[in-house]
């Protein structure tokens, strides 16, 4: 049985296999050279990275320490801002109370203004009545003066009539 299988094998089959192995070997050599090239390039990159890391490490350490300081300061700012927000809430509540009180004062002021308007009307009427009364008093005084003059004149006449000889 084994003889039959080898007979099926072509006469130059061994040569074909060897040439294929040689081809694979050449390709493997080429692949290994490329891998060596990649390895060398990767080593160069690693060296450059390590150099950069060494160069930038103090910078990053400084940046990180500054970030820590900034973080602490931001915590302080947040705390203060929270306090300011609470105070603003208190101010807003107080402002609401002031607005409520101002509304009440406004209502009272409106009532006062209405009262002043009524007082103005009353003062206007009183002034008119005063002018009228003043006019009437003026007429009355004139009448009293005339009556006084009339009385004196009448008394003078009566005296003349009673004492005709003194005339």
DRENZA-880510 format. One record per residue: residue in one letter; x, y, z of N, C-alpha, C, O in turn. Coordinates in pm, whole numbers, plus 50000, padded with zeros to 5 digits. Each point is the difference from the previous one (the first is absolute). Layout:
residues N
aXYZXYZXYZXYZ
...
//
This chain:
residues 167
x500804988350000499205011750000500865012550000499685009849933
x501404990050141500855011650003500725001849868500355011249963
x499874978549968500665001349871499095006749900500465007449912
x498314990350100499065005849905499935015250019499855007549903
x500264996850220499895014550025501265007149950499925011149948
x501224982850067501205006449952500054999849849500645008449938
x498694981950005499984999849855499135011349946500205004849888
x498874999250190499165011149957500765013450008499625009949939
x501414989950135500805012150020500745002849869500624991049945
x499335021450004500625002749872501534998550010500565001950107
x500104994949785501414997650006500825012450040501064998450061
x498505013349908500765011950040499335006850120500285011650029
x498864981350039499255005350114500915004050114499755009950069
x501304982649950500925003350107500675013349971500205008250090
x500144993949786500625012549958499025011850021500385010950043
x498394986449927498975010450017499875003550148499895011750036
x500124978150049499885002550144501225007850051499875009350079
x501294986849876501205007050044499995014649954500375009150075
x499204992949804499965013849951498965008150078500175011950027
x498754981350010499005006950081500575003050138499795011050053
x500914979550006500615002450132501035011349990500095008450090
x500684991749803500975010849981499295013549989500455010150056
x498444989849872499235012349986499465004550136500055011850034
x499434978550042499515003350135501135004750089499845009350079
x501294984449909501165003950080500425014249966500335007850089
x499674995849783500375013549956499005010150054500335011050046
x498424984849946498965009250051500135001650151499825011150052
x500494978250019500195000850145501205008750033499965007750096
x501114991249825501175008650022499635014749979500395008750078
x498874993949816499565013649972499115005150115500115011450045
x499004979750002499115003650111500805002950127499705009450073
x501304982549954500835002150118500795013049990500185007050100
x500284996349778500715012649982499065011950026500365009950064
x498434988649884499025010650024499675001250148499875011050053
x500004977650013499735000050145501185006350075499795007550095
x501424989549863501175006150063499995015249978500345007750090
x499254996449789499915014349971498945006550089500215010750057
x498644982449954498935005350089500495000450144499735009650073
x500974980249967500514999450137500975011550026499965006350106
x500914996549795500965010850016499285013550005500335008750080
x498674992949832499255012449999499235001750131499935011050055
x499494978149995499285000550126500955003450115499625007550090
x501574987349907500995003050104500375014949994500145006450104
x500014998949774500305014449986498855008350056500225009950070
x498554986049898498845007350052499934999250152499695009850067
x500594978449988499994998450145501065008950065499765006350103
x501444994149833501065008650054499595014749994500205007650095
x499214996349792499545013949987498915003050102499985010750062
x499124979749956498935001650097500565001450142499585008750076
x501394982649956500615000750134500715013350021499925005950108
x500794998949787500685013050012498985011250021500185008850085
x498754990749836498955010250015499344999150137499695010150063
x500114977749982499404998050131500885005950108499525006450094
x501794991449892500945005650097499995015349991500055006950102
x499894998349776500005014549981498725006350052500035010850060
x498834982549917498725006050036499534996450140499055006050050
x501584984550015499584995950134499985011750097499015001750071
x502075006649937499935011550093498885009749964499345005850086
x500464995749784498925008949957498664994650048499185007350055
x500604979749923498724993950042499865000050151498905001950053
x502214996050016499925000450146499615014050047499195001550091
x501395008649845499645013850033498535002749966499275006150078
x500334989249804498595001949959499084993250099498995005850041
x501334982049998499144992850095499955007050135498945000850062
x502215004249984499995007150129499185012849989499285003550093
x500825003349794499205012149980498524996449990499145007250052
x500574981849882498604995749992499454996850138498845002750029
x502004991550057499564997450138499685013250071498995001150069
x501895008849912499775013150062498725006249944499185005550074
x500674993649795498795005549936498774992750050498965006250025
x501144980649989498874992250050499625004450141498815001350032
x502195000950052499725004750137499385013949998499055002850074
x501485005749841499435013549991498584999649947499145007550046
x500604983749857498644998649949499064994950107498845004150007
x501664986950079499174995550112499645011750089498865001450043
x502135007249984499745012050081499015009349932499105005550064
x501074996249805499095008649925498594994250003499025007350017
x500874979649965498684993550006499365002050136498805002750010
x502004996050095499475002150135499505014250017498915002450050
x501935007149906499595014050011498795002949913499115007450040
x500864986849841498885002049909498724994350060498935005849985
x501214982950082498834994050067499505009550109498805002050015
x502145003950060499635009850103499335012249939499015005150052
x501534999649836499415011549931498604996549952499085008250009
x500764979749939498674995849952499004999850115498865004349984
x501574990850133499115000050117499645014450037498845003150028
x502185005549972499725014050035499075006449898499125007750037
x501074989149836499115005449897498584994950019499035007449978
x500834980050062498674994850030499365008050112498825003449994
x501984999550110499505008150111499625014049954498975005450040
x501875000449875499725013349948498734999749915499185009250006
x500674980249914498794998849916498754999250088498985006249969
x501104986250141498854999050090499705013650062498855004350009
x502235002450035499805013250060499435009849897499165008450033
x501314990549843499505008749895498524997349974499225009249977
x500404978050028498584996749985499195006650111498925005449975
x501604994150149499305006450111499915015149979498975006150025
x502134999949928500005014449974498965003349892499275009850012
x500684981949884499025002449894498584999150054499145008049964
x500624982250123498674998550060499675012450083498905005549993
x502104998750086499775011950081499805012449913499185008650031
x501574992449860499835011349909498624999949936499405010649980
x500104977549988498644999149946499005005250102499075007349965
x501124989050163499115004750106500135015250015499005007050014
x502254998049984500215014550009499365006949880499405010750014
x500734983249868499385005849880498505001050014499395010049962
x499994979450094498555000350020499625011050100499045007449980
x501764993350128499725010550100500215013849939499225009150027
x501824992549892500275012849936498855003849908499615011749992
x499864978649939498855002749912498815004950082499305009249959
x500494984750156498925004650088500275014350047499095008350002
x502164994450035500365013550043499785010049887499475010950022
x500954985349857499815008949886498525002849976499625011349970
x499554978250043498565001949984499485009450109499175008749973
x501334989550150499595008950109500435014349973499255009450026
x501974992349921500495013549968499125006349893499695011950006
x499924980249895499135005349895498675004650061499485010649964
x499974981450128498745004050065500235012750083499165009050001
x502004991650069500315012050078500165012249910499575011050035
x501044987049849500155011049905498635005349957499785012149992
x499294978649982498645004249963499345007750114499355010249978
x500844984850144499415006850115500635013850019499305009750028
x502044991049956500695013050013499495009649893499765011750028
x500064983349849499485008649893498625005350037499725011849980
x499414979650075498665004350042500095010150113499295010150002
x501624987150095500165009250113500525013549952499555010450048
x501404989549858500515012549947498895007949931499895012250013
x499294980649912498875006549932499025005750103499525011249986
x500194980850118499115004950105500625011850073499305009450037
x502044990149984500705011150066499875012749918499735010750054
x500484988149815499875011749913498575005550005499785012150006
x499274978749991498615004250007499715006850134499375010550005
x501124983250105499815005750133500715013550012499485009350061
x501714991649882500775012450002499235010949927499965011450046
x499454985449842499205009649925498795004450083499665011850007
x499714978150057498825003250083500405008650119499285009250036
x501884987850026500485008250112500285014149951499715009850070
x500864991449812500275013349943498715007849983499935011850033
x499044981449914498705006549984499445003750137499465010950020
x500684979650077499505002450135500695012050064499365008450063
x501974992349921500765011150057499555013149936499835010050069
x499974989849802499515012249933498645003950055499725011850024
x499424978049997498675002750056500125005550141499265009250037
x501664985250043500205004850138500505014349997499545008350078
x501394994749833500545013749990498875009549958499885010950055
x499334985049850498885008449956499005001950114499475010950023
x500284977750048499065000950113500565009350107499275008050058
x502054990749968500645008650099499875014849956499655008750079
x500654993849793499885013649947498545004850010499725011550036
x499384979549932498575003350007499605003150144499275009550024
x501224982450073499675002050141500565013550046499315007750067
x501974995049897500585012950041499215011549939499735010150066
x499924988349810499235010449934498635001750066499515011150019
x499904977550016498695000350066500135006250138499145007950040
x501904988750033500215005950134500245015149987499515007750082
x501224996349817500245014349979498705007149970499765011050051
x499424983249869498715005849968499125000850123499315009950024
x500734979150054499174999650121500475010750098499185006550064
x502094995549948500535010250088499565013849948499675008750081
x500334993349797499595012849945498525002350025499565011150030
x499714978349957498585001550023499725002650149499115007750034
x501624986050051499795001850142500545013450047499415006250089
x501634998249857500585013050038500055008849875501045000949935
x497885005450032500015008349882500825012650022500405006249902
x499874998050218500695012550024501504998749978500635010149972
x499974978450037501444998549986500384999949853501195000749971
x497974998749943500314999449858500455012949950500305001349881
//
